[in-house]
Amino acid sequence: LNEQKQLQVFGHDWLGAPTTSCLAKKPDKDFDGLLLTTCNIDENKSGLFEVLPVEGKQSKVHIVSSNNKKSCLVVQPLRNNGGAYGPRGGPQVNVGSCDHPWAEWGFDSS
Protein backbone atom coordinates (compact mmCIF):
# COMPACT_ATOMS: atom_id res chain seq x y z
CA LEU A 1 0.00 0.00 0.00
CA ASN A 2 1.22 3.49 -0.75
CA GLU A 3 0.94 6.51 1.57
CA GLN A 4 -2.67 7.18 0.45
CA LYS A 5 -3.58 3.52 1.27
CA GLN A 6 -3.97 2.60 -2.40
CA LEU A 7 -2.80 -0.81 -3.56
CA GLN A 8 -0.17 0.37 -6.03
CA VAL A 9 1.67 -1.77 -8.59
CA PHE A 10 4.65 -1.00 -10.77
CA GLY A 11 5.46 -2.34 -14.21
CA HIS A 12 6.26 -1.25 -17.73
CA ASP A 13 4.42 -0.80 -21.00
CA TRP A 14 5.16 -2.62 -24.26
CA LEU A 15 7.93 -0.13 -25.04
CA GLY A 16 9.62 -0.69 -21.70
CA ALA A 17 8.58 2.65 -20.18
CA PRO A 18 7.85 2.42 -16.43
CA THR A 19 4.20 2.50 -15.38
CA THR A 20 2.34 2.87 -12.09
CA SER A 21 -1.26 1.81 -11.49
CA CYS A 22 -3.59 1.30 -8.54
CA LEU A 23 -6.39 -1.17 -7.88
CA ALA A 24 -9.81 0.29 -8.70
CA LYS A 25 -12.40 0.72 -5.98
CA LYS A 26 -15.34 -0.72 -7.95
CA PRO A 27 -15.52 -3.98 -9.92
CA ASP A 28 -15.75 -3.70 -13.69
CA LYS A 29 -19.08 -5.17 -14.90
CA ASP A 30 -17.62 -6.65 -18.09
CA PHE A 31 -14.57 -8.27 -16.49
CA ASP A 32 -16.37 -9.19 -13.25
CA GLY A 33 -13.48 -8.00 -11.10
CA LEU A 34 -11.22 -5.14 -10.15
CA LEU A 35 -9.04 -3.53 -12.80
CA LEU A 36 -5.99 -1.32 -12.53
CA THR A 37 -6.61 2.42 -12.79
CA THR A 38 -4.96 5.77 -12.14
CA CYS A 39 -3.37 6.46 -8.75
CA ASN A 40 -4.41 10.13 -8.94
CA ILE A 41 -6.26 10.48 -5.62
CA ASP A 42 -8.22 13.49 -6.93
CA GLU A 43 -9.87 11.35 -9.64
CA ASN A 44 -11.41 9.11 -6.94
CA LYS A 45 -11.14 5.93 -9.05
CA SER A 46 -8.74 3.87 -6.96
CA GLY A 47 -9.69 1.94 -3.86
CA LEU A 48 -8.36 2.68 -0.40
CA PHE A 49 -7.45 -0.32 1.72
CA GLU A 50 -6.21 -1.38 5.15
CA VAL A 51 -4.27 -4.53 6.03
CA LEU A 52 -5.72 -6.12 9.18
CA PRO A 53 -4.70 -9.40 10.84
CA VAL A 54 -7.09 -12.36 10.64
CA GLU A 55 -8.05 -13.25 14.19
CA GLY A 56 -6.45 -16.50 15.34
CA LYS A 57 -4.41 -17.03 12.15
CA GLN A 58 -0.74 -16.12 12.19
CA SER A 59 0.66 -14.62 8.95
CA LYS A 60 -2.86 -14.19 7.49
CA VAL A 61 -4.46 -10.80 6.82
CA HIS A 62 -7.58 -9.29 5.36
CA ILE A 63 -7.16 -6.44 2.89
CA VAL A 64 -10.19 -4.40 3.90
CA SER A 65 -11.84 -1.65 1.89
CA SER A 66 -11.57 1.66 3.76
CA ASN A 67 -14.94 2.65 2.25
CA ASN A 68 -16.79 -0.43 3.52
CA LYS A 69 -15.28 -2.26 6.50
CA LYS A 70 -17.28 -5.42 5.66
CA SER A 71 -15.67 -5.73 2.21
CA CYS A 72 -12.32 -7.36 1.60
CA LEU A 73 -10.21 -8.13 -1.44
CA VAL A 74 -11.02 -11.71 -2.45
CA VAL A 75 -9.60 -14.11 -4.99
CA GLN A 76 -12.32 -15.42 -7.28
CA PRO A 77 -12.37 -19.10 -8.23
CA LEU A 78 -10.29 -19.92 -11.29
CA ARG A 79 -12.73 -20.37 -14.18
CA ASN A 80 -12.22 -22.65 -17.15
CA ASN A 81 -9.10 -24.09 -15.50
CA GLY A 82 -7.44 -20.70 -15.98
CA GLY A 83 -8.28 -20.35 -19.68
CA ALA A 84 -5.52 -20.37 -22.29
CA TYR A 85 -2.77 -19.94 -19.67
CA GLY A 86 -4.10 -22.58 -17.28
CA PRO A 87 -3.47 -21.93 -13.57
CA ARG A 88 -0.60 -19.58 -14.53
CA GLY A 89 -3.21 -17.18 -15.97
CA GLY A 90 -4.21 -16.32 -12.42
CA PRO A 91 -7.58 -15.66 -10.84
CA GLN A 92 -9.43 -12.35 -10.86
CA VAL A 93 -9.37 -10.17 -7.73
CA ASN A 94 -12.62 -8.63 -6.57
CA VAL A 95 -14.32 -7.14 -3.52
CA GLY A 96 -16.36 -9.54 -1.39
CA SER A 97 -17.19 -10.74 2.07
CA CYS A 98 -14.41 -10.94 4.66
CA ASP A 99 -16.04 -14.10 6.09
CA HIS A 100 -14.66 -16.51 3.48
CA PRO A 101 -11.24 -18.19 3.23
CA TRP A 102 -10.67 -16.61 -0.19
CA ALA A 103 -10.49 -13.23 1.63
CA GLU A 104 -7.43 -14.40 3.61
CA TRP A 105 -4.03 -13.37 2.26
CA GLY A 106 -0.59 -14.59 3.29
CA PHE A 107 1.47 -11.74 4.73
CA ASP A 108 5.13 -11.44 5.57
CA SER A 109 5.90 -8.17 7.39
CA SER A 110 9.68 -8.43 6.82
N, C-alpha and C positions, 0 to 999 in steps of 0.2 A: 504494500500500500504506500502511496506517496503521501506528502504532507497534508493534502486535502482529503485523505482517506479514500482516494480513488484506486481501483485495482489497475495499475499501469503496467503495460508491457512494452518492450523495446524490440525492434527488428530492423529490417531493411526492405526496400522496394525492389522491383525486378532489375533496377539499374545499380543496386548496391547502396543507394542513399539511405542513411539512417532514418527510421520512423519511430514515432511514439504514439501509442493509442491507449485508450482506457475502456474498461468494460461498461457497456450501456446500462442504464437503470431499468429499462423496460424491455421485455422480450419482443423480438421481431415476429410478427404474425406469420410471415411466409417461411421463415427458417425455424420457427418454433423453438427459439432459444435466444440467448443474449449474443449480440454482435459487438465488435470493437467500434469505438466512436472517438470523437475528439476529446481531449483532456481539458479543453477550455472550460473552466468552471462557470464562466458567465453564460455559456450556451445551455447549461442545465440539461445535458444529454447523458452524461456519465453518472453511474451509480456511486454512492458513498457507502462504504462498508466498515465494519468493525470485526476484529478477530477475537473471539471469545472461547475460552476453554469449554470442552464438553465435560459436563459433570461426571466424575467417576471414571474417566477414560484418559489416561496419560498419553500425551503426544497427539491428541485429537482435538480439533477445534471446529467451531462453526464460523463461517464467514457470513455475518449477519448484515442485512440491509439497514443502514442508518435511518431510512425513511419509514421502514416497517419492521419493528423488532421481532415479528413472528415469521419473517421471511429470511431464508438463507440461500446461499448459492448451493445448488444441487447438481449432481452429475446425472444426466438422463440416461436411461438404458440404451445400450448400443443397438441400433436398429439394423436389420438386414446384415447381420454379422459384420458391421462396420462398412458396408458398401464396397466399392472398388478397392479400397486400401485395407480391408479387413480390420482387425482390432487396432492396427497402427493408425487408422483414420481418426480414431478418437471420438469420444462421445461429446454431445452438445452440453454446454453449461446453461443453466436456467435459474430462475428464482422459484423456490418452493418452500414447503414446510420444513421447519427445523427438526421435526419429530422423527424423521426417517434416517436410516443409516447412510443413504446416499447424500446426506447433508453434512456428513462428518469427513473432515479433511485431515490428512497427516500433516504434522507441523513440527519443524525442527527450529528452535529459536536461536541456534548457534550460527 
